[in-house]
Amino acid sequence: MTLRAPPPGQLVRRHLRARPLGARLCLDAIARETAGGRMIWLVFPTGTPPEAVAASGRTTIRAVGGGLVVGLADADGGALILDGQPVRIAPRPAETMLFAGLNTLVAVRNGESAAQIAEWLDYHVQDHGAEAALILDRSPGDNDFDAALARKTAAIPGLRRLVLVDPDRPPPDPQGATPDEGPVYEWLRHAFLDEARAVANLDLCDLLAPAPGASIFDRAAAAPAGMILLTGRHAFPWRPRDPAKPGFADHVCVAFDRPQDARRWCVAPVKCGPDTIWRVNRIAGTAPRAQDVAHFYRCMALRHPGQPVSRLAPRASLVEEPALIALAETRFGQTPLRMPQIAPPRIDPTANRTAIVTTMKNEGPFILDWLAYHRAIGVQDFLIYTNDCSDGTDRLLTLLQARGIVQHRDNPYRAMGLKPQHAALQVAADEPVVRAADWLICMDVDEYLNIKAGDGTLAALFAATGGANMISCTWRLFGNGDIHCFDDAPVIAQFTRCAAEMTRKPHQAWGFKTLFRNVGLFRKLGVHRPKGLTPQHLDRIAWVNGSGQPIPRGMYRSAWRSTAETVGYDLVQLNHYAVRSAESFLVKRDRGRVNHVERDQGLAYWFRMNHNAEEDRSIQRMIPAMETERAGLLADPAIAAAHADCVAAHRAKIAELRARPDQAAFHAALTGPRMQLLSRMLGHFGTNVFLAGPESIPDAVVQTDPAPGFFFTVERAETRH
């Protein structure tokens, strides 16, 4: 039977019904005349196994999207062997003549309105050369919709064909359905599209980006592979004019840290040939050239109607896209609601007053050395929050506050219902010392800013990083260096063994803390870096790593650790003395954490953080300046006495813990030869070893003298803390 095409411009609806075929469900059976004779194409749904069909030289079986597309030469009268039994096929004629020679759009409707579809069609017909559209309608049954769409599209000049197809058995959740369920595009190809000049696969919320030169249809027809790759970027409103009815013109923003990760295509069926396979996001069997790419925007408030913008994307990642603003104003004739403008911050490059915000619990013996060192390199202010201290830390800090050296606060974490570190950072923003600071950093008492630039001071670092307003200082993990006993001596003098610079694992190895100018680029303090990017300031951020190299924009919003591409230690590193001596680690474990409070700091933590592979003494050039500051602090008899009390309390706690059998056994494990050997081998282990803990490493591996390329890992296991 030969079908005649309806008059041009008339909306056509096709109702397709699945039918049983043997014991299987057949979604459609299509017959088409080809140069090699009459072919029958059968489409089976997801879950149909390829072995259900008996293959022969006259049968083509393609597994696509979990379903099957079977091509059968019709010379034998349309018989097929299905599940071992012959079945008779009654195909319907293909309707490829509907789109013969036309530049055609193919899309899936999941409840989009007639107005939205008409606007989408008008744009692509008028601006991009489309002539026809085939829409798979997953939400059919509304005669009013058909009538409204027919009225609205009748006035689109150049639209020669519009066909809606409603398949049998629509998914129960049309909005959540994805068009790659089953072999949808192979089916539409054989049933309707194989004679089209070119076919562009887009969603009804997608807009091809304006581009000079030939249309994507012309480009696909001219491309050697007969195919153009379409890459899409998500677009968002800043605020829709009518939240209940967002439109294309509302979408004026993109997420600066989200790549073009949507994929679609435009294909010339005759040129790409019959041996390719049409899938939702690619044409399998084609090899487009690097230049055979075009772009589109995916309007997310239309893709997910009814959702507030904040649910679609973090507002901190949104920036205005000039091309979308131009489309809204010139093509769609609307004035969108745009992002509010914010004046650039006023920065005095000579103003460099620096403050540290930190949290502590029972860190008394280590406070004076840490303060003395950071005062020596140029830190002027310290805001210190403490909680539940029992070693004299609070008394020492109270004295230091009375002398104007620090600002000491009780941590309000219980009243706020937060972890101690998060509570402190939240309330710190209102403190005068924070508001007055030109530069801020949030860091701990076991972290030391090791400045390698110039004379080792902050002034030298700021000069070396030019106009940077953010400087990420990557951890270098320092181990105990086989020092087992506590000594009241400067940490930076005692512990010199550390990880190699290029130590990618464990993932904590390259965590960073960030010095940043306090000028409103971000809205709040964070543990590793400020949080809550003000997106209007995106172009004003000058963020560099520890070597003064720019940090990629994709890291601006949420990164907390360096990567192989962004790590740098040339100008500054953050020496992280996470374990110190084995005896002090007993006390650290007993007191608990200030952030991940639910996690034990046991043998697995020691294993991950105790790095003794190399030696680094670069920080020790600042010991004379630190000693001068320390001597000045200890010249105050009350401060000296308070420090001595903290040291005595620390020693007493060590004695108490070592007297307990469980802690004595733990100390023996920390200081035994196995853990000492492992502390020099950590660069040879995979991620799963650090997750599983040191028990996962066989003794035979521990006893080896690993060559430079030696690598050991284990299967993924439950994380040990």
VENJO-V858446 format. One line per field, one symbol per residue. phi: phi as a letter, one per 20 degrees, with the letter a starting at -180 (. if undefined). psi: psi as a letter, one per 20 degrees, with the letter a starting at -180 (. if undefined). burial: # if it has 16 or more other C-alpha atoms within 10 Angstrom, else .. Layout:
phi->???
psi->???
burial->???
//
This chain:
phi->.dedffggnefdddddcfbfcmedddfaccdbfcfeofddddddfgoefgffdeebfdcddceclndccddcfefennececlncfceddfeffdfffdgmdfcecbcecnffffffffffgffffdcnfcbbddeeeceodfffgffffffefeefneebccdddeflfgfcgfefdfefnegffffffecdfdffbcdecefdecgfgbfnffffffffefgembdeddddfdcffbffcgfcfcgffecccefddffdecbbccegfffnfeecedfdadfndcffgeecccbddeffefcfnefgfeeafffeecfdgffffffeeeemcdfedffecfffedefeecfdcddbcbbldgfdffffffffffeofeccdcdcblecdngfffffffffemecddcffefffemcfgffffffefgefgfffefeccbdbdfedcfdeeflendfgfffffemefdbcedfgcfdeelmeddfcfcggfeedcebffgedecfffgdgcdcfbfecnfcebfcfdafcmgeffegfefcdcefdnefefgfefebfcbecgedfacfdbcdfdefdlfffffgfffffneddefedfddfffggfdedcfcdcdgfffefgfffffffffffegffffffffffffffffgfffffegfffffffffeffffffffddffedegffffenfffefgfffefdffgefbcbcffcffed
psi->ppqpqrqqipppppoppqqqocjrpphqppppprhjapqppppqrpioqhihpoqrijppppopkiaqpppppjhjjkqqopkjqpqppnqqpqliihjpjqopqprppljqrhggggggggghghijjqirppoooimajohhgggghgghihjopiohpoppporqmqqhnhhiqqijoalghhghghhhiijqgqppoqrijqppqpqrbqrhghgghiqhikpppppqppqqqgoqgohhmqrhihnjqrohjprniqparpqoghhhriirporhjropjqmqrhimqrqrpoohhhhmqipqhhihqphiipqqohhhgggghggikqoqorpqppqqqopoiiokppqpprqqoljgiiggggggghhhijphqpoppqplqjjjgggghgghghjjhrppqppkhghikrqgghgghgihhiphhghiqhqqqorrijpponoiqcjjrhghghhhjckqjpopopqoppaikkohqqpmqpgihgoiqrqqgmniqrhihkqrqppqpmjjhrirqrghrqrlpohijgiipnpraijjqqpqhiihhiqiqrrhhiqpjhhqropomhhbrhghhggghhhrrifmhipqmbhhggghinpkhrpojhiiijgghghggghhgiiohgggggghgggghggghggggiipghhghghhghjrhghgghijjhijqrghghhhrhiipqhhghiqnprhjppprrqprppp.
burial->........#.###....#..##...#######......#######..#.#..###...#.##############...#.#.#......#...########.#########.#.#.##########..#############.....#..##.##..#.##########.......#...#.##############################....#######.###################.#..############..#..#######.##....#######..#.#...############.....#..##.#######..#####...#.#.####............####################################..############...#####.###.....########.#....##..#################..#######..#..###############.#.#...###..#######.####.############.##.###############..#########.#....##..###...####.###################.####......#############.....#..##.###.##..#.....##.##########.##..##....#..##..##...####################..#....#.................##
//
